[in-house]
Amino acid sequence: MRLKHDEIEYNEKYIELFKKVNKEVEELLEEQGVEKTLGYIHIFDSKKKEILKNKYGIDWKTTSEMNPDILLD
């Protein structure tokens, strides 16, 4: 089964913004000492969602939100 993703991530208008935000989130979590272990993706996605909404007004859906019947780590 293929995972669903929020289509806005692949919109040409937002591709560079998503790359920038992904990098920002990685750096922020690294500064906070968050290790890339089990469950990291949920912390990452939560912070990414927050930044996209608060800084850019974008309502992005995480992979978990797009695939509620699949348990993701």
Secondary structure as a PSIPRED ss2 file (coil, helix, strand):
# PSIPRED VFORMAT (PSIPRED V4.0)

   1 M C   1.000  0.000  0.000
   2 R C   1.000  0.000  0.000
   3 L C   1.000  0.000  0.000
   4 K C   1.000  0.000  0.000
   5 H C   1.000  0.000  0.000
   6 D C   1.000  0.000  0.000
   7 E H   0.000  1.000  0.000
   8 I H   0.000  1.000  0.000
   9 E H   0.000  1.000  0.000
  10 Y H   0.000  1.000  0.000
  11 N C   1.000  0.000  0.000
  12 E C   1.000  0.000  0.000
  13 K C   1.000  0.000  0.000
  14 Y C   1.000  0.000  0.000
  15 I H   0.000  1.000  0.000
  16 E H   0.000  1.000  0.000
  17 L H   0.000  1.000  0.000
  18 F H   0.000  1.000  0.000
  19 K H   0.000  1.000  0.000
  20 K H   0.000  1.000  0.000
  21 V H   0.000  1.000  0.000
  22 N H   0.000  1.000  0.000
  23 K H   0.000  1.000  0.000
  24 E H   0.000  1.000  0.000
  25 V H   0.000  1.000  0.000
  26 E H   0.000  1.000  0.000
  27 E H   0.000  1.000  0.000
  28 L H   0.000  1.000  0.000
  29 L H   0.000  1.000  0.000
  30 E H   0.000  1.000  0.000
  31 E H   0.000  1.000  0.000
  32 Q C   1.000  0.000  0.000
  33 G C   1.000  0.000  0.000
  34 V C   1.000  0.000  0.000
  35 E C   1.000  0.000  0.000
  36 K C   1.000  0.000  0.000
  37 T C   1.000  0.000  0.000
  38 L C   1.000  0.000  0.000
  39 G C   1.000  0.000  0.000
  40 Y H   0.000  1.000  0.000
  41 I H   0.000  1.000  0.000
  42 H H   0.000  1.000  0.000
  43 I H   0.000  1.000  0.000
  44 F H   0.000  1.000  0.000
  45 D H   0.000  1.000  0.000
  46 S H   0.000  1.000  0.000
  47 K H   0.000  1.000  0.000
  48 K H   0.000  1.000  0.000
  49 K H   0.000  1.000  0.000
  50 E H   0.000  1.000  0.000
  51 I H   0.000  1.000  0.000
  52 L H   0.000  1.000  0.000
  53 K H   0.000  1.000  0.000
  54 N H   0.000  1.000  0.000
  55 K H   0.000  1.000  0.000
  56 Y H   0.000  1.000  0.000
  57 G C   1.000  0.000  0.000
  58 I C   1.000  0.000  0.000
  59 D C   1.000  0.000  0.000
  60 W C   1.000  0.000  0.000
  61 K C   1.000  0.000  0.000
  62 T C   1.000  0.000  0.000
  63 T H   0.000  1.000  0.000
  64 S H   0.000  1.000  0.000
  65 E H   0.000  1.000  0.000
  66 M H   0.000  1.000  0.000
  67 N C   1.000  0.000  0.000
  68 P C   1.000  0.000  0.000
  69 D C   1.000  0.000  0.000
  70 I C   1.000  0.000  0.000
  71 L C   1.000  0.000  0.000
  72 L C   1.000  0.000  0.000
  73 D C   1.000  0.000  0.000
